[in-house]
């Protein structure tokens, strides 16, 4: 899976849910493993800058750490930086926690 860039929090949350549902299998040890190769799924912390929809990735966005799942055998390590585009007043951390 890739670090979110130029996307909404809702789209990223849906992408994570889809990745875990389709690309991963839960093993008896309660850890997720890649459905393709069987490798245990890792989670990489990425620092995501939050921008208003009207800002085109410029300005000073609030930084939110986000865990990005990926298969270390089948995929590259996710980039350590990305960005969300949000509506005014939207709380990224609260949305990701739910």
C-alpha positions in Angstrom: 0.0 0.0 0.0 1.2 3.6 -0.6 1.4 6.6 1.6 -1.6 9.0 1.0 -0.9 11.9 -1.4 -3.5 14.4 -2.5 -6.3 12.4 -1.0 -9.0 12.7 1.6 -8.9 11.0 5.0 -12.1 9.1 4.0 -10.4 7.8 0.9 -7.3 6.7 2.7 -9.3 4.9 5.5 -11.3 3.1 2.8 -8.0 2.1 1.0 -6.6 0.7 4.2 -9.8 -1.3 4.9 -9.8 -2.6 1.3 -6.1 -3.6 1.5 -6.6 -5.5 4.8 -9.7 -7.2 3.5 -8.4 -8.2 0.1 -4.6 -8.4 0.2 -4.2 -9.8 3.7 -5.1 -13.0 5.6 -5.3 -13.2 9.3 -3.3 -16.2 10.7 -3.9 -18.0 13.9 -1.3 -15.8 15.6 -3.7 -12.9 15.0 -1.2 -11.1 12.7 -2.1 -10.2 9.2 -0.1 -11.8 6.4 0.1 -11.1 2.7 -2.4 -13.1 0.7 0.0 -13.3 -2.2 3.2 -14.4 -0.6 2.4 -15.2 3.1 4.8 -12.6 4.6 3.7 -10.9 7.7 2.3 -7.4 7.1 4.4 -4.5 8.4 3.2 -1.0 9.3 5.3 2.0 8.5 4.8 5.4 10.2 4.3 8.2 7.7 4.0 11.9 8.5 1.0 13.3 6.7 0.6 17.1 6.2 -3.0 18.3 6.3 -4.1 20.9 3.8 -7.4 22.6 3.1 -9.0 21.6 -0.1 -8.3 25.0 -1.6 -4.5 24.8 -0.8 -2.6 22.9 -3.5 -0.1 21.3 -1.1 1.4 24.6 -0.1 1.4 26.4 3.2 1.9 25.0 6.6 -0.2 22.0 7.2 -0.7 20.3 10.5 1.4 17.0 10.6 -0.3 13.8 11.6 1.5 10.5 12.1 -0.3 7.7 10.2 0.4 4.0 10.1 0.6 2.6 6.5 0.3 -1.2 6.1 2.4 -3.0 3.5 3.9 -6.3 2.5 7.8 -6.0 2.8 8.2 -8.8 0.3 5.8 -7.6 -2.5 5.9 -3.8 -2.0 8.3 -1.0 -1.4 8.5 0.7 2.0 5.9 3.5 2.0 7.2 7.0 1.7 7.6 8.8 5.0 5.7 11.9 3.9 2.3 12.5 2.3 -0.7 14.8 2.5 -4.4 14.9 3.1 -6.7 17.5 1.6 -9.5 18.2 4.1 -12.5 20.5 4.6 -12.2 23.4 7.1 -12.5 22.2 10.7 -12.1 18.6 9.8 -10.3 16.6 12.6 -7.9 14.2 10.9 -6.8 12.4 14.1 -10.4 11.8 15.3 -11.4 10.4 11.9 -8.4 8.0 11.8 -9.1 6.9 15.3 -12.7 5.8 14.5 
